[in-house]
Amino acid sequence: MALLGDAAWGAGPGGGGTGLAMSGAYTLAGELVAAGGDHRTAFAQYEQQMRPGVAASQKQAKEAGPFLAPLTEKKLRQRNRAYRFLSKRLVAGVFVRLTERSANALKLKQYT
Ligand SMILES: Cc1cc2nc3c(=O)[nH]c(=O)nc-3n(C[C@H](O)[C@H](O)[C@H](O)COP(=O)(O)OP(=O)(O)OC[C@H]3O[C@@H](n4cnc5c(N)ncnc54)[C@H](O)[C@@H]3O)c2cc1C
């Protein structure tokens, strides 16, 4: 049995779950074809290909989760103030770089 997407590694808020779900589907399909349908080999390769990017996303989500979904009213207000600040043109680039860090952590293999 193989798991994909959130069922496999639900990183949580800030972990780029959609990208992981899509690249996981691509990688699993690619490895099944590359292994000629031998699912034991394909599943092991799938795990090996995905794990580094998944680990990076989970690490980022651990840091981003409490910020994106805070538990107290005070922290919600702080987050909203931070959002307003981060939306300013000058600092928006930092936010984009943080997002891209996890989005680009996974290097997709080319399957022919
Ligand atoms: C509020 C919120 C904001 C998010 N923002 C982002 C974002 O900005 N960027 C990002 O990359 N990710 C984001 N995510 C995460 C992203 O949505 C998930 O990581 C992604 O949807 C996972 O895809 P999936 O296919 O694994 O699971 P899902 O999208 O959850 O799909 C699972 C599907 O299975 C169906 N299902 C469940 N049980 C059964 C059953 N027994 N039989 C049949 N069908 C069943 C469900 O109805 C659902 O349609 C966000 C998530 C939330 C909740």
The ligand as a Tripos MOL2 file, in Angstrom:
@<TRIPOS>MOLECULE
LIG
   53    58     1     0     0
SMALL
NO_CHARGES

@<TRIPOS>ATOM
      1 C1         -7.3100   26.3490    5.1910 C.3       1 LIG1
      2 C2         -6.2500   25.6300    4.3730 C.ar      1 LIG1
      3 C3         -5.3900   26.3870    3.5930 C.ar      1 LIG1
      4 C4         -4.3930   25.7570    2.8370 C.ar      1 LIG1
      5 N1         -3.5590   26.5140    2.0710 N.ar      1 LIG1
      6 C5         -2.6330   25.9100    1.3320 C.ar      1 LIG1
      7 C6         -1.7760   26.6890    0.5000 C.ar      1 LIG1
      8 O1         -1.8520   27.9210    0.4240 O.2       1 LIG1
      9 N2         -0.8420   26.0310   -0.2220 N.ar      1 LIG1
     10 C7         -0.7230   24.6790   -0.1810 C.ar      1 LIG1
     11 O2          0.1360   24.1340   -0.8730 O.2       1 LIG1
     12 N3         -1.5100   23.9200    0.5900 N.ar      1 LIG1
     13 C8         -2.4610   24.4960    1.3440 C.ar      1 LIG1
     14 N4         -3.2820   23.7260    2.1360 N.ar      1 LIG1
     15 C9         -3.0410   22.2750    2.2050 C.3       1 LIG1
     16 C10        -3.6620   21.5590    0.9890 C.3       1 LIG1
     17 O3         -5.0290   21.8960    0.8870 O.3       1 LIG1
     18 C11        -3.5150   20.0190    1.1920 C.3       1 LIG1
     19 O4         -2.1690   19.7170    1.5460 O.3       1 LIG1
     20 C12        -3.9030   19.2790   -0.0860 C.3       1 LIG1
     21 O5         -5.2420   19.5630   -0.4220 O.3       1 LIG1
     22 C13        -3.7250   17.7860    0.1220 C.3       1 LIG1
     23 O6         -4.2540   17.1350   -0.9860 O.3       1 LIG1
     24 P1         -4.7670   15.6530   -0.8470 P.3       1 LIG1
     25 O7         -5.2280   15.2590   -2.2080 O.co2     1 LIG1
     26 O8         -3.7100   14.8100   -0.1830 O.co2     1 LIG1
     27 O9         -5.9660   15.6930    0.1900 O.3       1 LIG1
     28 P2         -7.3910   16.4180    0.0510 P.3       1 LIG1
     29 O10        -7.2990   17.6390   -0.8110 O.co2     1 LIG1
     30 O11        -7.8780   16.5570    1.4710 O.co2     1 LIG1
     31 O12        -8.2570   15.3630   -0.7280 O.3       1 LIG1
     32 C14        -8.7340   14.2120   -0.0950 C.3       1 LIG1
     33 C15       -10.0750   13.8930   -0.7380 C.3       1 LIG1
     34 O13       -10.5060   12.5920   -0.3020 O.3       1 LIG1
     35 C16       -11.8950   12.6690   -0.0180 C.3       1 LIG1
     36 N5        -12.1940   11.5670    0.9200 N.ar      1 LIG1
     37 C17       -11.9320   11.5000    2.2500 C.ar      1 LIG1
     38 N6        -12.3630   10.3380    2.7460 N.ar      1 LIG1
     39 C18       -12.8930    9.6460    1.7170 C.ar      1 LIG1
     40 C19       -13.4830    8.3590    1.6000 C.ar      1 LIG1
     41 N7        -13.6250    7.5300    2.6420 N.pl3     1 LIG1
     42 N8        -13.8930    7.9630    0.3680 N.ar      1 LIG1
     43 C20       -13.7550    8.7720   -0.7020 C.ar      1 LIG1
     44 N9        -13.1960   10.0100   -0.6490 N.ar      1 LIG1
     45 C21       -12.7730   10.4240    0.5440 C.ar      1 LIG1
     46 C22       -12.1160   14.0520    0.5670 C.3       1 LIG1
     47 O14       -13.4520   14.4380    0.4670 O.3       1 LIG1
     48 C23       -11.1920   14.8780   -0.3400 C.3       1 LIG1
     49 O15       -11.8370   15.3200   -1.5090 O.3       1 LIG1
     50 C24        -4.2770   24.3310    2.8860 C.ar      1 LIG1
     51 C25        -5.1610   23.5790    3.6700 C.ar      1 LIG1
     52 C26        -6.1380   24.2190    4.4020 C.ar      1 LIG1
     53 C27        -7.1060   23.3780    5.2160 C.3       1 LIG1
@<TRIPOS>BOND
     1     1     2 1
     2     2     3 ar
     3     2    52 ar
     4     3     4 ar
     5     4     5 ar
     6     4    50 ar
     7     5     6 ar
     8     6     7 ar
     9     6    13 1
    10     7     8 2
    11     7     9 ar
    12     9    10 ar
    13    10    11 2
    14    10    12 ar
    15    12    13 ar
    16    13    14 ar
    17    14    15 1
    18    14    50 ar
    19    15    16 1
    20    16    17 1
    21    16    18 1
    22    18    19 1
    23    18    20 1
    24    20    21 1
    25    20    22 1
    26    22    23 1
    27    23    24 1
    28    24    25 2
    29    24    26 1
    30    24    27 1
    31    27    28 1
    32    28    29 2
    33    28    30 1
    34    28    31 1
    35    31    32 1
    36    32    33 1
    37    33    34 1
    38    33    48 1
    39    34    35 1
    40    35    36 1
    41    35    46 1
    42    36    37 ar
    43    36    45 ar
    44    37    38 ar
    45    38    39 ar
    46    39    40 ar
    47    39    45 ar
    48    40    41 1
    49    40    42 ar
    50    42    43 ar
    51    43    44 ar
    52    44    45 ar
    53    46    47 1
    54    46    48 1
    55    48    49 1
    56    50    51 ar
    57    51    52 ar
    58    52    53 1
@<TRIPOS>SUBSTRUCTURE
     1 LIG1         1 GROUP 0 **** ****
